[in-house]
Amino acid sequence: MNAVKNLLDKGTILIVDDTPDNLNLLSNILLKAGYKVHPASSSKLALTFIQSNLPDLILLDIMM
């Protein structure tokens, strides 16, 4: 059963962007593709999230 769950689990993606439209667009696309998504609108929120969670991928807006 765990093998099936692992095949279906695409992972967690942390999206860090200060533009709400970008967060919503990326979140919706990735959720529909089967990923677990955690949006963060600031670096402070992102750091708080990763203190207790380890995402598989971080999409980061470097021009915040």
C-alpha positions in Angstrom: 0.0 0.0 0.0 2.8 2.4 0.8 4.4 1.8 -2.7 1.1 2.9 -4.3 1.0 6.0 -2.1 4.6 6.9 -3.0 3.8 6.6 -6.7 0.9 8.9 -6.3 2.6 11.5 -4.1 4.1 14.1 -6.3 5.6 16.1 -3.5 5.2 19.5 -1.8 6.1 22.8 -3.5 6.6 26.0 -1.6 5.8 29.0 -3.8 7.2 32.4 -2.5 5.9 35.4 -4.3 4.6 38.8 -3.2 2.2 39.1 -6.2 -1.1 37.5 -5.2 -2.1 36.8 -8.9 1.2 34.8 -9.4 0.6 32.8 -6.2 -3.0 32.0 -7.2 -2.1 31.0 -10.8 0.9 28.8 -9.8 -1.0 27.2 -6.9 -4.0 26.4 -9.1 -1.9 24.8 -11.9 0.2 22.8 -9.5 -2.8 21.6 -7.4 -4.6 20.4 -10.5 -1.4 18.5 -11.5 -1.5 16.7 -8.1 1.1 18.5 -6.1 0.8 19.7 -2.5 1.2 23.4 -2.6 2.1 25.9 0.1 1.9 29.5 -1.0 3.8 32.2 0.9 3.5 35.9 0.2 6.7 36.9 2.0 10.1 35.5 2.9 9.2 35.6 6.6 6.2 33.3 5.9 8.4 31.0 3.8 11.0 30.7 6.6 8.3 29.9 9.1 6.9 27.2 6.9 10.3 25.5 6.3 11.1 25.4 10.0 8.6 22.6 10.4 8.2 21.3 6.8 10.7 20.4 4.1 9.3 21.1 0.7 10.5 19.1 -2.3 10.8 22.2 -4.4 10.8 26.0 -3.8 9.7 28.4 -6.5 11.0 31.8 -5.4 10.4 35.2 -6.8 13.9 36.8 -6.4 12.6 40.4 -7.2 10.4 40.8 -4.1 
